[in-house]
């Protein structure tokens, strides 16, 4: 698998940004080691460009006639290798050269047909879609691994998605012309498309994991057999006798949940031995207190028997966990015995370390929470700079989402990194 050409640009006028992107893509397609005949494109735009989504897609697809399939969405921020664009007009594109029988573009209007066996899927979704959690779970069930990766579009204007198939449009779209509103869309991949995916958490537990022993819908009534409110006050070291101080602490506190504990190895534990949250943990807000039942209300349906820990957003923990997942991806892909080409490529200095096939990463997609990014990690583009230093210089695009999707779960305050691997 050759390296995936990718490009990104910002400009107040979208045609100028599109022109810059096209120039970068064409230059990379002419380079040795890069895909010269890609057919699938991933397109991410910031919400400044959302009203022009149709025109952007029309221009790019017209200038790239080899590309028969398009997928993507909008975010308040988008990402590319080593850079983040927040609150500014920008777009990012990556071109994938994959066998046509190994992927399918899908949407709610034109779902996956029975003739394609999906192994995994990249999913873009509208957060206001009814029964969204059920739809994500249903989509995961349609893959033979149960693994999805992606996120919810985020926008202050229009929430758009891109979905175009080989004929220039998916059957049934009519006037939509590949620009959709609502529902789910994305790309399903066959078993022949190799990839490695990891979830990184952005919060640190501030209490031990406890078992929910009584719950009523989204109200946790008892933890380890004790009133949940009393447990929370004790774990956080606060008292209702000092209401303002207690309120400030509770507002900064979230809950980490594992609804069905014990179904995986150490990675599915709520709190790892390292003190970080496990990759199966979903983080949800505390939305209220129930003094009458001594319970706490959270922004999720909670099942009796679930595991719960109180947690808070933490920059240092998020940085360490992000470095960890990038290191895991590199470790999984790098062979134990290096060829001369691989050894030379991996030992190059930072200035010389251009994307190289020897790294076995053809391209990557990174979906992060809108609450992360540079501001959370300490400076402009800080999150993507951490990814580049830890993962290496690889083709990468992505967006900042209103919720992140991994496996059949909808996460928050996380990052989902997926690398497409070559032989």
BELDA-V273877 format. One record per backbone hydrogen bond with DSSP energy under -1.0 kcal/mol. CO is the residue of the C=O (numbers start at 1). NH is the residue of the N-H. E is the energy in kcal/mol with one decimal. If there is no record, write none. Layout:
CO;NH;E / CO;NH;E
//
This chain:
3;35;-3.0 / 5;95;-3.0 / 7;93;-2.6 / 9;91;-2.1 / 13;17;-1.6 / 14;18;-2.8 / 15;19;-2.1 / 16;20;-2.2 / 17;21;-2.4 / 18;22;-2.6 / 19;23;-2.1 / 20;24;-2.0 / 21;25;-2.5 / 22;26;-2.6 / 23;27;-1.9 / 24;28;-2.2 / 25;29;-2.5 / 28;31;-1.8 / 31;34;-1.4 / 33;3;-2.6 / 39;68;-1.3 / 39;69;-2.2 / 40;96;-3.6 / 41;71;-2.0 / 42;94;-1.9 / 43;73;-1.0 / 44;92;-2.6 / 45;75;-2.1 / 46;49;-1.9 / 49;52;-2.1 / 50;53;-1.8 / 52;56;-2.6 / 53;57;-2.5 / 54;58;-2.4 / 55;59;-2.5 / 56;60;-2.6 / 57;61;-2.5 / 58;62;-1.8 / 59;63;-2.0 / 60;64;-1.3 / 64;67;-1.7 / 69;41;-2.4 / 70;164;-2.4 / 71;43;-2.5 / 72;162;-2.5 / 73;45;-1.7 / 74;154;-1.6 / 75;47;-1.2 / 76;87;-1.7 / 77;400;-2.7 / 78;85;-2.7 / 79;398;-1.8 / 80;83;-2.1 / 83;80;-2.3 / 85;78;-1.8 / 89;11;-1.0 / 90;46;-2.3 / 91;9;-2.0 / 92;44;-2.7 / 93;7;-2.5 / 94;42;-2.7 / 96;39;-1.8 / 96;40;-1.9 / 99;102;-2.3 / 102;190;-3.3 / 104;188;-3.1 / 106;186;-1.9 / 110;107;-1.2 / 113;116;-1.2 / 118;144;-2.5 / 120;189;-2.8 / 121;149;-2.1 / 122;187;-1.8 / 123;151;-1.9 / 124;185;-2.5 / 125;153;-2.8 / 126;129;-1.8 / 131;135;-2.1 / 132;136;-2.6 / 133;137;-2.2 / 134;138;-2.4 / 135;139;-2.4 / 136;140;-2.3 / 137;141;-1.8 / 140;143;-1.7 / 147;121;-1.1 / 148;407;-2.2 / 149;123;-2.4 / 150;405;-2.6 / 151;125;-1.6 / 152;402;-2.1 / 161;180;-3.2 / 162;72;-1.4 / 164;70;-2.1 / 165;168;-2.4 / 170;173;-2.2 / 173;176;-2.0 / 176;179;-2.1 / 178;163;-2.4 / 180;161;-1.9 / 183;126;-1.8 / 184;108;-1.2 / 185;124;-3.4 / 186;106;-2.4 / 187;122;-3.0 / 188;104;-2.1 / 189;119;-3.6 / 189;120;-1.6 / 190;193;-1.7 / 194;421;-2.1 / 196;419;-3.1 / 198;417;-2.3 / 200;415;-2.1 / 202;314;-1.6 / 204;312;-2.1 / 210;308;-2.8 / 211;224;-3.0 / 212;305;-3.2 / 214;221;-1.9 / 214;222;-2.0 / 216;219;-2.1 / 217;302;-2.9 / 218;298;-2.6 / 219;216;-2.7 / 220;296;-2.1 / 221;228;-2.4 / 222;213;-1.5 / 222;214;-1.3 / 223;226;-2.1 / 226;223;-2.7 / 227;231;-2.1 / 228;232;-2.5 / 229;233;-2.5 / 230;234;-2.1 / 231;235;-2.8 / 232;236;-2.4 / 233;238;-2.1 / 239;242;-1.6 / 242;246;-2.4 / 243;247;-2.6 / 244;248;-2.2 / 245;249;-1.8 / 246;250;-2.5 / 247;251;-2.4 / 248;252;-1.0 / 250;253;-1.6 / 254;311;-2.6 / 255;284;-2.7 / 256;309;-1.9 / 257;282;-2.4 / 258;307;-2.6 / 265;268;-1.6 / 266;269;-1.6 / 267;279;-1.2 / 270;278;-2.1 / 272;275;-1.5 / 276;272;-3.6 / 278;281;-1.3 / 282;257;-2.5 / 284;255;-2.7 / 285;299;-2.2 / 288;297;-2.9 / 290;295;-2.2 / 294;229;-2.6 / 295;290;-2.9 / 296;220;-3.1 / 297;287;-2.2 / 297;288;-1.2 / 298;300;-1.8 / 303;306;-1.9 / 306;212;-3.1 / 307;258;-2.0 / 308;210;-2.9 / 309;256;-3.3 / 310;206;-3.1 / 311;254;-3.3 / 312;204;-3.0 / 314;318;-2.3 / 315;319;-2.6 / 316;320;-2.4 / 317;321;-2.3 / 318;322;-2.1 / 319;323;-2.3 / 320;324;-1.9 / 321;325;-2.2 / 322;326;-1.9 / 323;327;-2.3 / 324;328;-2.3 / 325;329;-2.2 / 326;330;-2.3 / 327;331;-2.8 / 328;332;-2.3 / 329;333;-1.6 / 330;334;-2.7 / 339;343;-2.7 / 340;344;-2.4 / 341;345;-2.2 / 342;346;-2.6 / 343;347;-1.0 / 349;353;-1.2 / 352;354;-2.5 / 356;359;-1.9 / 357;360;-2.1 / 360;422;-1.5 / 362;4;-2.8 / 363;420;-3.0 / 364;397;-1.8 / 365;418;-2.5 / 367;416;-2.9 / 368;401;-3.3 / 369;372;-2.1 / 373;377;-1.6 / 374;378;-1.1 / 374;379;-2.2 / 379;382;-2.0 / 381;385;-1.9 / 382;386;-1.9 / 383;387;-1.9 / 384;388;-2.3 / 385;389;-2.3 / 386;390;-2.3 / 387;391;-3.3 / 388;392;-2.1 / 392;394;-1.1 / 395;364;-1.6 / 396;81;-1.3 / 397;366;-1.9 / 398;79;-2.5 / 399;368;-1.8 / 401;370;-2.0 / 403;152;-2.8 / 404;411;-4.1 / 405;150;-1.7 / 406;409;-2.2 / 409;406;-1.7 / 411;404;-1.3 / 414;369;-1.2 / 415;200;-2.9 / 416;367;-2.2 / 417;198;-2.5 / 418;365;-2.7 / 419;196;-2.3 / 420;362;-2.4 / 420;363;-1.0
//
